């Protein structure tokens, strides 16, 4: 399905980075299907690492979500709207993204990993 056949928003990487930074370092994220970020970062990673990588990009992101009512056909959205636009899969927040200038239909997933977040924030076990 083409991006223009489903609801989508345009999003600056800096806005996504700002939103990720507000989630705190205890929130960890995985990216699946985006090779440039995968080359630079080891996933899952904390919000601050992913935010730093996104801030270096000047490309525009497309935020896809077939569940968004009413239909959006490319309006710009900022960090202040991302809480409402995140899809929930269990306890995790998930975004389906694509680079506007990228290969058509090359969406990638940004997913929170609460299980890793809990493990990372607990720190090393006593005696390790």
C-alpha positions as CSV (number, residue, x, y, z in Angstrom):
1,X,0.0,0.0,0.0
2,X,1.4,3.4,-1.0
3,X,1.9,6.0,1.7
4,X,-0.7,8.3,0.2
5,X,-3.3,5.5,0.4
6,X,-3.3,5.5,4.2
7,X,-3.2,8.1,7.0
8,X,0.1,9.7,7.5
9,X,1.9,12.8,9.0
10,X,5.1,14.5,8.2
11,X,7.6,14.7,11.1
12,X,11.0,16.3,11.5
13,X,13.6,14.0,12.9
14,X,14.4,16.7,15.5
15,X,10.8,16.7,16.7
16,X,11.0,12.9,17.2
17,X,14.4,13.3,18.9
18,X,12.9,15.9,21.3
19,X,10.0,13.6,22.1
20,X,12.4,10.7,22.7
21,X,14.6,12.8,25.0
22,X,11.5,13.6,27.1
23,X,11.0,9.9,27.6
24,X,14.1,9.8,29.8
25,X,17.2,7.6,29.6
26,X,15.3,4.7,31.2
27,X,13.2,4.3,28.1
28,X,14.8,1.9,25.6
29,X,13.9,1.6,21.9
30,X,14.5,-0.8,19.0
31,X,14.4,0.0,15.3
32,X,13.7,-2.6,12.7
33,X,14.1,-2.1,9.0
34,X,16.1,1.2,8.9
35,X,19.7,0.4,7.8
36,X,21.3,3.8,8.4
37,X,20.3,3.9,12.1
38,X,21.2,0.2,12.5
39,X,24.7,0.9,11.2
40,X,25.2,3.7,13.8
41,X,23.5,2.2,16.9
42,X,23.2,-1.0,18.7
43,X,19.6,-1.8,19.4
44,X,17.9,-1.7,21.7
45,X,19.3,1.5,22.9
46,X,18.3,4.3,25.4
47,X,16.3,7.3,24.2
48,X,19.2,9.7,24.4
49,X,21.4,7.7,22.0
50,X,18.6,7.4,19.4
51,X,17.7,11.0,19.8
52,X,21.3,12.1,19.1
53,X,21.4,10.1,15.9
54,X,18.0,11.5,14.7
55,X,19.1,15.1,15.4
56,X,21.8,14.7,12.8
57,X,19.3,14.1,10.0
58,X,17.7,16.8,7.9
59,X,15.4,14.3,6.1
60,X,11.7,14.4,6.7
61,X,9.9,11.4,8.3
62,X,6.5,10.1,7.4
63,X,4.6,8.7,10.3
64,X,2.2,6.0,9.1
65,X,-0.8,4.7,11.1
66,X,-3.8,3.2,9.5
67,X,-5.7,3.6,12.8
68,X,-5.5,7.4,12.8
69,X,-8.9,9.0,12.6
70,X,-9.7,11.3,10.9
71,X,-7.7,10.6,7.8
72,X,-4.5,12.8,7.7
73,X,-2.9,13.3,4.3
74,X,0.5,14.6,5.2
75,X,0.0,17.4,7.6
76,X,3.0,18.3,9.7
77,X,3.0,17.1,13.3
78,X,5.4,18.0,16.1
79,X,6.7,16.4,19.3
80,X,3.7,17.6,21.2
81,X,1.4,15.2,19.3
82,X,3.5,12.0,19.4
83,X,2.0,10.7,22.7
84,X,-1.4,10.6,21.0
85,X,-0.1,9.1,17.8
86,X,1.9,6.2,19.2
87,X,0.3,2.8,18.7
88,X,0.2,0.5,21.7
89,X,1.4,-3.1,21.4
90,X,0.9,-4.4,24.9
91,X,2.7,-1.9,27.1
92,X,5.1,-0.7,24.4
93,X,4.6,2.3,22.2
94,X,5.3,1.7,18.5
95,X,5.6,4.0,15.5
96,X,5.6,3.0,11.8
97,X,7.9,5.4,10.0
98,X,9.4,6.0,6.6
99,X,11.8,8.6,5.1
100,X,9.9,10.9,2.8
101,X,12.7,10.8,0.3
102,X,13.3,7.1,0.7
103,X,12.3,4.0,-1.3
104,X,8.5,3.9,-1.6
105,X,6.9,1.4,0.8
106,X,10.1,1.0,2.8
107,X,8.5,1.6,6.2
108,X,10.4,0.8,9.4
109,X,9.4,0.3,13.0
110,X,10.4,2.3,16.1
111,X,9.3,0.3,19.1
112,X,9.7,0.9,22.8
113,X,11.0,-2.1,24.8
114,X,9.7,-1.8,28.3
115,X,11.2,-5.2,29.3
116,X,14.7,-4.0,28.4
117,X,14.0,-0.6,30.0
118,X,13.1,-2.3,33.3
119,X,16.2,-4.5,33.2
120,X,18.5,-1.6,32.3
121,X,17.1,0.7,35.0
122,X,17.4,-2.0,37.7
123,X,21.2,-1.9,37.1
124,X,23.6,-4.8,37.7
125,X,22.6,-7.4,40.2
126,X,24.4,-7.3,43.6
127,X,27.7,-9.2,43.4
128,X,28.1,-8.8,39.6
